[in-house]
Amino acid sequence: MTHRAVRVTEQAGLARLITVGPHRLIADEPAPAGNDTGPDPIEVLLAALGACTSMTVRMYADRHAWPLRDVQVRLRLEQDGEPAVVREILLDGDLDDAQQSRLMAVAQRCPVHRLLSAPPHLDTVQVEQPVADVTGP
């Protein structure tokens, strides 16, 4: 699967416009540092993990024609000691214990979970020209 490039540009204060193809998102910091016009960067990351988890579980259940009515994911960052992401998953449906167990295991294999569990090498490169909008892969 190819992913489109993401572009982040400054807005008023600490707000940032995130552009992915035709899609636009806002990230910001809560007051007093920012104006709370969008989720902060950690919340955006948690949202990505939650969306990916939910999609992965749904696709697996649908592929196997399992009676999953709804999947809900709630995430939070706990920072007592070493930071930890807590992900709570509600599986609503007439699922037996084996199906529930399998879906919980599948949740651990969503692409964002795998990316965060074994982070890739991160390169930062300074460029001399403005970062162009990229709408393709």
N, C-alpha and C positions, 0 to 999 in steps of 0.2 A: 504494500500500500504506500502510495506517495502522499506526502503532506504538503500543503501549500505553505509558502513562507509567511511569517508573521511580521508585521511592521508595527512599531510602537512610536507614537509621536506625542510631544508635549502639548498639553492644553493649559487652561488657567490653573495656577497654583501647582499642586502635585498631581492633578488629574492627568491621565494618559489615555489617548485614543489607541485602541488595539484594532488593527485591520487584518483580516484574514479573507482574502478574496473579496467578495462583495459584502462581507459581514463586518459590523462595527460593534465594539464593546468598549466600555469605559472602566478603567481601574482608577482608584483614588485611595486616599488615606482618610480615616475618620477625623473629625475635629478633635483637637485644635490644629493638628498638623496639616490636614487637608480639608476639603469641603464635603466629603462623604458622598460624592456623586456616583460612586460605583463601589464594588467590592475592592478590598485591598489585594495586593499581589498574592499573599498566602491564600486568601479566600478564592481567588481565581484558580490557583493550583488545586485547592480542595474541590472546587466545582468540576474541574477537568477530571479528577479521579472519580468523583461521584457519578458524573455522566458516563464515563467509560465503564465503570462497574455495572451500572444499571443496563447499559446497552449490551454488554457482553453477556450478562445473565439472561436478559430477554431473548437475545439471538439464540442462545443455547437451548433455552426452554422451548422456544418456537420450533427450532430444528427437530427437537425430539417430540413435539406435539404434547408437551407436558402442560397440565392445567394451572399455569401460573397466571393469576388474574392481574397482579400488580407487584412491582418491585420498587421499594423505596430505600434510598440510601441517605444517611445523615453522617456528616463528617465534622470533626473538630480537631484542632491542634491543642494538645496538652503540653504545657511547658514546665511541669514540676520536675526538676532535674533535667534529664536529657529529653529533648522534644520528641513527641510521639504523635502520630496521626491515629485517631480512633475512628474507625469506620463501622457504623451500625447498619445492618441490612435487614429489612423486613420483606419476607417472601409471603405474599398472600395468594392462597390457592389451595386446592385439594391435592397437595403434594405428599407423598409418603416420605418416611425418614430418609430413605436412600436418595430420593430425588432432591430433597432439601440439602442433604450433605453434599451431593454432587454440585449443586448450584453454588453453594458456599465455596467449594474448592475452585469452581470456574471463576468466581469473583476475584480470586487471588491471581488469576492469569490474564486479567484485562491488560491491554497494552500500556496504559499509564501506570498501573501498579508495577508491572515488570520494569518499566523505565525508572521508576523511583526506587525500586528494590536493588537494582544493579545500575546505578547511574552511568550514562555514557561519558566519555571524555568531553569536556566542555572547552571549546576554543573561543577566545575573544580576540577579535581583529579590529584594529582601528582603520577606518576608511577615510579617504580624502574628499569624497563626493557625498552629497545627501543620499540616504538610503531610499531607493526607488520603490514605488508601489509594485508589488509582485502579485499577480493574480493567478499565475500558473504554478505547477509543481516546482 
